[in-house]
Amino acid sequence: MTGEESASKQARIVTRFFPVSAALRPYCSIIYLTEIDAPPGVRVEDYLHPEWANMRFIDGEIPSAAIGGATPAPAPRFIAAGPTSQACYFAAGTMRAWGIGILPMGWAKYFAAPAEDFADRFHDGEQHPAFAAVAPLAQRLRSVRDAESAAKMIDDHFAALLAGAPRDDPAIFAAHSALIDDDLTSVAELAAKLGLSERSVERLSRRAFGFPPKLLLRRQRFLRSLARFMLDPSMSWIETLDYHYYDQAQFTRDFQRFMGMGPRAYAARAKPILGAAALGRAAAAGEAVQGLHKPGG
């Protein structure tokens, strides 16, 4: 038994999902709660997959985290994470972590800064001015123990912020809808679907989605393959491959790019949080990973 497996067996881990209200569906994916009860000194390790932005609120032991190849460091109690194209390693002891996924339309709605400026990094949401409107929620959540009440508090807070938010940009919704289309193969095809020049798509993509469109297409292809494995780890990698992959070698290169390790190494790792969460998320929101969430729910 590896150290990872031993730690996960010693800890009690529960993740619950709460669908967002109709008003939030164009902007947010789902609200979730992860609770870890671990013996003193025990840390549970896992990797978050590449995803859209997330706001996370921590109560209890502070986890350590790192995106990509960065050195793990203590995370803030209000983790404001931009969209990612690399896995996020984290190690956590006894804690209670609330979160809400922010879709590209939601980023443009709630935060004035371009998503590209926050891509592949996280900030202390109680200190960074971009997240000032959300910071009071982080403080209020610490005093709420009932899960249903806390989930409603999160939903109500983000719904209230819509009143003073800018108008929706329909191009963001159209681009997001196109990106989750399995048949989309190129930036030129995306531009044609949106009726925009490729240069305009590039600007839109960096502003609302955080990355160039070519990288987003590559990320979506990878996530479709990864999601199949997360829902059924008994599958071989060749069985999970998205049909846009030329061969398994191309998939392996993508896996290394997005997860920081090869598919065999990842399959061998314990997944104490994300393994069960993928099944729960698929049941609650229709997709095993947030990056495949359909805009509008």
TAFEN-V276484 format. One line per field, one symbol per residue. psi: psi as a letter, one per 40 degrees, with the letter a starting at -180 (. if undefined). A space follows every 50 residues. Layout:
BEGIN
psi: ???
END
This chain:
BEGIN
psi: hiddddddddihhhhiihiiiddedediciiihhhhhiihehhhiihhih iaiihihhhahhiiihhbeihhihiidhhhhaiieiihiihiahihhiih hhidddddddhdiiddeehfiiihdedhddfdedddddddddehdhdddd ddddddddddeddeiiiihddddddddddehdeheidddddddefiiddd ddddddddeeiidddddddddddddddddddgeeiidddehieehdiddd ddddddddeeiidddddeiigdddddddddddddeeidideehhhe.
END
